[in-house]
Amino acid sequence: MSTSRLMRAIRVAEFGGPSVLTLCSDVTVPQPGHRQVLIHVHACGVNPVETYIRAGTYARKPTLPYTPGTDVAGVVETIGEGVTAVKAGDRVFTTATVSGGYAEYTVADDDCVHKLPAALDYTQGAALGIPYFTAYRALVHKAQVKAGQTVLIHGASGGVGVAACQLSRALGLKVLGTAGTPEGMKLALQSGAHLAFNHREEDYTDKIMEATEGKGIDVIVEMLSNVNLSKDLQMLAYGGCVAIVGCRGPIEINPRDIMVKESRVVGVVLFFSTPEEKKECAALLYAGMESGWLHPVVGSQYPLDKAAQAHHDIIECPGAAGKIVLTM
């Protein structure tokens, strides 16, 4: 007779709109293999990329059916053979999962599991993985920022935006942020931006250029490149860089804007991070947690059975304010 435990989890059996996210209560609890960790999930972050994957429009498509979710926070239930960094009972957060995070339990490879400091709760832990590791990859590994440079962070009030503001300030950059609401602008400033601009205003790019005294921006972290890339290229300083974190479609640009400034446009995909890059990022983030400049901002929280609503809201509702999180 089977002794397998069952859990609640979101399952996706076909690609499509948010309604394909189905809550199932009879999903078998996964078991950790070699160098894997089973985590009792308390909270899981919701990321825009998960909506693209669910819709079937992303470059990488999971095998159906699947459970979405990568950045969870919870408690280690059991560990597989070869795991030494964590043990049962440890509070942890992840940057990726094997079995999916929109669930009461998930399995993750041990190099994607990190201890969660006591100062942070589980919802904050679920706001760490993808946002902070993505922001670090964009700023340091791809844009190769240097202290004293000026950085513009689009969508500075969202999950990655808040993380990028905090990281940029800690790295000694002059930080400019954009948001779509007064509340979002306030959050950007609280998160480390020196100046904030409303990207819904017609002349916001002129105001940004005025703030740089016409010199332009050294690095732009771009969350919605299909809307902003052409303007971004015109705002760059000589030799500047646009790091593309998010895109929801095509856009027409003039390559001359890149040529005349000898600027760069680079893509940012956390999936391609090497183990060494992950360790480097984790080391800086732990330092930030210890010294206090890293403090994840949690926005709207939804119970697991409202995952479809969370997917709708993260794309359709304007004015991001922190990280959207599912709670178990």
C-alpha positions as CSV (number, residue, x, y, z in Angstrom):
1,M,0.0,0.0,0.0
2,S,1.4,3.4,-0.9
3,T,2.4,5.7,1.9
4,S,2.9,8.8,-0.3
5,R,1.8,12.0,1.3
6,L,-0.4,14.4,-0.6
7,M,-0.3,18.2,-0.8
8,R,-2.0,21.2,-2.4
9,A,-0.3,22.6,-5.4
10,I,-1.1,24.7,-8.5
11,R,-0.9,22.6,-11.7
12,V,-0.9,23.8,-15.3
13,A,-2.1,21.2,-17.8
14,E,-2.3,23.5,-20.9
15,F,-0.8,26.9,-21.8
16,G,-3.1,29.8,-21.7
17,G,-4.5,32.6,-19.6
18,P,-4.5,32.8,-15.8
19,S,-7.5,30.4,-15.6
20,V,-5.3,27.5,-16.5
21,L,-3.7,27.7,-13.0
22,T,-5.6,24.9,-11.2
23,L,-5.5,24.2,-7.5
24,C,-5.2,20.5,-6.9
25,S,-5.3,18.9,-3.5
26,D,-4.1,15.4,-4.4
27,V,-0.6,16.1,-5.6
28,T,2.1,13.7,-4.3
29,V,4.7,15.4,-2.1
30,P,8.0,15.2,-4.1
31,Q,11.1,13.5,-2.6
32,P,14.6,15.0,-2.7
33,G,17.2,13.2,-4.7
34,H,21.0,13.5,-4.6
35,R,22.0,17.0,-3.5
36,Q,18.4,18.1,-3.3
37,V,16.3,19.6,-0.5
38,L,12.6,19.1,0.3
39,I,11.2,22.4,1.6
40,H,7.9,23.0,3.5
41,V,6.8,26.1,1.7
42,H,5.4,29.1,3.7
43,A,5.4,31.7,0.8
44,C,6.3,31.8,-2.9
45,G,7.1,34.9,-5.0
46,V,5.2,35.6,-8.2
47,N,7.3,36.9,-11.1
48,P,6.2,38.3,-14.5
49,V,8.2,35.7,-16.3
50,E,6.0,33.0,-14.8
51,T,3.0,34.5,-16.7
52,Y,4.9,34.4,-20.0
53,I,5.8,30.7,-19.3
54,R,2.2,29.9,-18.4
55,A,0.9,31.6,-21.6
56,G,3.3,29.5,-23.7
57,T,5.0,32.6,-25.1
58,Y,8.4,32.3,-23.4
59,A,11.5,30.8,-25.1
60,R,11.6,27.9,-22.6
61,K,8.5,25.8,-22.2
62,P,8.1,23.3,-19.3
63,T,6.7,19.8,-20.0
64,L,3.0,19.7,-19.2
65,P,1.6,19.4,-16.6
66,Y,3.8,21.4,-14.3
67,T,3.8,23.6,-11.2
68,P,5.0,27.2,-11.6
69,G,7.2,29.0,-9.0
70,T,10.9,29.4,-8.3
71,D,11.5,31.6,-5.3
72,V,10.0,30.1,-2.2
73,A,10.7,30.6,1.5
74,G,10.1,27.9,4.1
75,V,11.6,25.3,6.3
76,V,13.8,22.3,5.3
77,E,11.7,19.1,5.7
78,T,14.3,16.6,4.6
79,I,17.6,16.6,2.6
80,G,18.9,14.2,0.0
81,E,22.3,12.5,-0.1
82,G,25.3,14.8,-0.4
83,V,23.6,17.9,1.1
84,T,25.8,19.7,3.7
85,A,24.9,23.4,3.6
86,V,21.5,23.0,5.2
87,K,19.7,20.6,7.5
88,A,16.1,19.7,8.5
89,G,14.5,22.6,10.4
90,D,16.6,25.4,8.8
91,R,14.7,28.4,7.5
92,V,15.6,28.9,3.8
93,F,14.8,30.7,0.6
94,T,15.5,29.6,-3.0
95,T,16.4,31.0,-6.4
96,A,15.0,28.0,-8.3
97,T,13.0,24.8,-7.7
98,V,12.9,21.5,-9.4
99,S,9.2,20.6,-8.7
100,G,7.6,24.1,-8.6
101,G,7.0,26.6,-5.8
102,Y,3.3,27.2,-6.0
103,A,2.8,24.3,-3.6
104,E,2.9,23.3,0.0
105,Y,6.2,21.4,-0.5
106,T,8.9,21.8,-3.2
107,V,12.2,20.2,-4.1
108,A,15.2,22.4,-5.0
109,D,18.8,21.7,-5.9
110,D,21.0,22.5,-2.9
111,D,23.0,25.2,-4.8
112,C,19.7,27.1,-5.2
113,V,18.9,26.9,-1.5
114,H,20.1,29.6,0.9
115,K,19.6,30.2,4.7
116,L,17.0,32.8,5.5
117,P,18.2,35.2,8.2
118,A,16.1,35.5,11.4
119,A,15.4,39.2,10.7
120,L,13.3,38.4,7.6
121,D,9.9,36.7,7.6
122,Y,8.8,34.1,5.1
123,T,7.1,36.6,2.8
124,Q,10.2,38.7,2.6
125,G,12.2,35.5,2.0
126,A,10.0,34.8,-1.0
127,A,10.8,38.3,-2.3
128,L,14.6,37.7,-2.3
129,G,15.4,35.0,-4.8
130,I,14.5,36.1,-8.3
131,P,14.4,39.9,-7.7
132,Y,17.8,40.3,-5.9
133,F,19.7,37.8,-7.9
134,T,18.3,39.2,-11.2
135,A,19.2,42.8,-10.1
136,Y,22.7,41.8,-9.2
137,R,23.2,40.0,-12.5
138,A,21.9,43.0,-14.4
139,L,24.0,45.5,-12.6
140,V,27.2,43.7,-11.9
141,H,27.6,40.7,-14.3
142,K,26.0,42.3,-17.4
143,A,26.2,46.1,-17.1
144,Q,29.5,46.0,-15.1
145,V,28.6,49.1,-13.1
146,K,31.2,51.1,-11.4
147,A,30.8,53.3,-8.3
148,G,30.1,56.9,-9.3
149,Q,28.1,56.0,-12.4
150,T,24.5,57.1,-12.9
151,V,21.9,54.3,-13.2
152,L,18.2,54.5,-14.2
153,I,15.9,51.8,-13.0
154,H,12.6,51.5,-14.8
155,G,9.8,50.1,-12.7
156,A,11.7,51.0,-9.6
157,S,8.7,50.1,-7.3
158,G,8.4,46.5,-8.4
159,G,10.2,43.5,-7.0
160,V,13.3,43.7,-9.2
161,G,13.1,47.5,-9.2
162,V,13.2,47.7,-5.4
163,A,16.1,45.2,-5.3
164,A,18.0,47.2,-8.0
165,C,17.6,50.5,-6.1
166,Q,18.9,49.0,-2.9
167,L,21.8,47.3,-4.6
168,S,22.7,50.3,-6.8
169,R,22.8,52.6,-3.7
170,A,25.0,50.1,-1.9
171,L,27.4,49.9,-4.9
172,G,27.9,53.7,-4.8
173,L,25.8,54.6,-7.9
174,K,23.7,57.7,-8.4
175,V,20.3,56.1,-8.6
176,L,17.3,57.4,-10.6
177,G,14.1,55.5,-10.6
178,T,10.8,55.5,-12.5
179,A,7.3,54.4,-11.3
180,G,3.7,54.9,-12.4
181,T,2.1,56.3,-9.3
182,P,3.1,58.7,-6.5
183,E,3.1,55.8,-4.1
184,G,5.5,53.9,-6.4
185,M,7.8,57.0,-6.6
186,K,7.8,57.2,-2.8
187,L,8.8,53.6,-2.5
188,A,11.6,54.0,-5.1
189,L,13.0,56.8,-2.9
190,Q,12.6,54.8,0.2
191,S,14.5,52.0,-1.5
192,G,17.5,54.1,-2.3
193,A,16.8,56.1,-5.4
194,H,18.1,59.7,-5.2
195,L,15.4,60.9,-7.6
196,A,12.2,59.4,-8.8
197,F,10.2,60.2,-12.0
198,N,6.6,59.3,-13.1
199,H,6.9,57.4,-16.4
200,R,3.3,58.3,-17.1
201,E,4.2,61.9,-17.7
202,E,4.8,62.9,-21.3
203,D,8.1,64.7,-20.6
204,Y,9.6,62.4,-18.0
205,T,12.6,61.6,-20.2
206,D,13.4,65.3,-20.5
207,K,13.3,65.6,-16.7
208,I,15.7,62.6,-16.4
209,M,18.1,64.2,-18.9
210,E,17.9,67.5,-16.9
211,A,18.8,65.6,-13.8
212,T,22.0,64.4,-15.5
213,E,22.8,67.9,-16.7
214,G,22.5,66.6,-20.2
215,K,25.3,64.0,-19.8
216,G,22.9,61.0,-20.0
217,I,22.6,57.7,-18.1
218,D,25.5,55.3,-17.8
219,V,23.4,52.2,-17.1
220,I,19.6,51.6,-17.6
221,V,17.9,48.5,-16.0
222,E,14.9,48.0,-18.2
223,M,11.8,46.0,-17.1
224,L,9.6,46.8,-20.1
225,S,11.9,47.1,-23.1
226,N,9.1,46.7,-25.7
227,V,7.8,50.2,-24.5
228,N,11.0,52.0,-23.4
229,L,14.0,50.7,-25.4
230,S,14.0,53.4,-28.1
231,K,13.9,56.2,-25.5
232,D,16.5,54.4,-23.4
233,L,19.0,54.4,-26.2
234,Q,18.5,58.2,-26.7
235,M,19.0,58.8,-22.9
236,L,22.3,56.8,-22.7
237,A,25.6,58.5,-22.1
238,Y,28.5,57.7,-24.4
239,G,29.5,54.1,-23.8
240,G,26.3,53.4,-21.8
241,C,24.5,50.2,-21.4
242,V,20.9,49.0,-21.3
243,A,20.3,45.8,-19.4
244,I,17.1,44.2,-20.5
245,V,15.3,42.3,-17.7
246,G,11.8,42.3,-19.1
247,C,10.0,42.4,-22.4
248,R,6.4,41.7,-23.5
249,G,6.7,42.1,-27.3
250,P,8.6,43.8,-30.2
251,I,9.7,47.4,-30.6
252,E,11.2,49.4,-33.4
253,I,14.6,51.1,-32.7
254,N,17.1,53.1,-34.7
255,P,20.5,51.3,-34.6
256,R,22.1,54.7,-35.2
257,D,21.3,55.5,-31.5
258,I,23.5,52.6,-30.5
259,M,26.2,53.4,-33.0
260,V,26.8,57.1,-32.4
261,K,27.3,56.5,-28.6
262,E,29.1,53.1,-29.0
263,S,26.5,51.9,-26.4
264,R,25.5,48.3,-25.5
265,V,22.2,46.5,-25.1
266,V,22.5,43.3,-23.1
267,G,20.0,40.6,-22.1
268,V,19.6,39.4,-18.5
269,V,18.4,35.8,-17.8
270,L,19.1,34.5,-14.3
271,F,18.8,30.9,-15.6
272,F,22.2,31.2,-17.2
273,S,24.1,32.2,-14.0
274,T,27.0,29.9,-13.2
275,P,27.5,28.4,-9.7
276,E,30.4,30.9,-9.1
277,E,28.1,33.8,-10.1
278,K,25.4,32.6,-7.7
279,K,27.9,32.4,-4.8
280,E,29.2,35.8,-5.5
281,C,25.7,37.3,-5.5
282,A,24.7,35.5,-2.4
283,A,27.8,36.7,-0.5
284,L,26.9,40.4,-1.3
285,L,23.2,39.8,-0.4
286,Y,24.1,38.3,3.0
287,A,26.3,41.3,3.7
288,G,23.4,43.5,2.8
289,M,21.1,41.6,5.2
290,E,23.6,41.8,8.0
291,S,24.3,45.5,7.6
292,G,20.6,46.4,7.0
293,W,20.6,48.0,3.6
294,L,18.8,44.9,2.0
295,H,15.2,44.8,3.1
296,P,12.7,43.2,0.7
297,V,9.4,45.0,0.2
298,V,6.4,42.8,0.0
299,G,3.4,44.0,-1.9
300,S,0.1,42.2,-2.4
301,Q,-0.3,38.8,-0.8
302,Y,-2.6,36.1,-2.1
303,P,-3.5,32.7,-0.8
304,L,-2.5,29.7,-3.0
305,D,-6.0,29.3,-4.4
306,K,-5.9,32.9,-5.7
307,A,-2.8,32.3,-7.9
308,A,-4.8,33.1,-11.1
309,Q,-5.7,36.5,-9.6
310,A,-2.1,37.1,-8.7
311,H,-1.1,36.3,-12.3
312,H,-3.7,38.7,-13.7
313,D,-2.8,41.5,-11.3
314,I,1.0,41.4,-11.8
315,I,0.5,42.1,-15.5
316,E,-2.7,44.1,-15.7
317,C,-2.7,46.3,-12.6
318,P,-0.7,49.5,-12.9
319,G,1.6,50.8,-10.2
320,A,3.6,48.0,-8.8
321,A,4.5,48.4,-5.1
322,G,6.8,45.6,-3.9
323,K,6.8,41.9,-4.6
324,I,3.6,39.9,-5.1
325,V,3.7,36.8,-2.9
326,L,1.6,33.6,-2.6
327,T,1.1,32.4,1.0
328,M,0.4,28.8,2.0
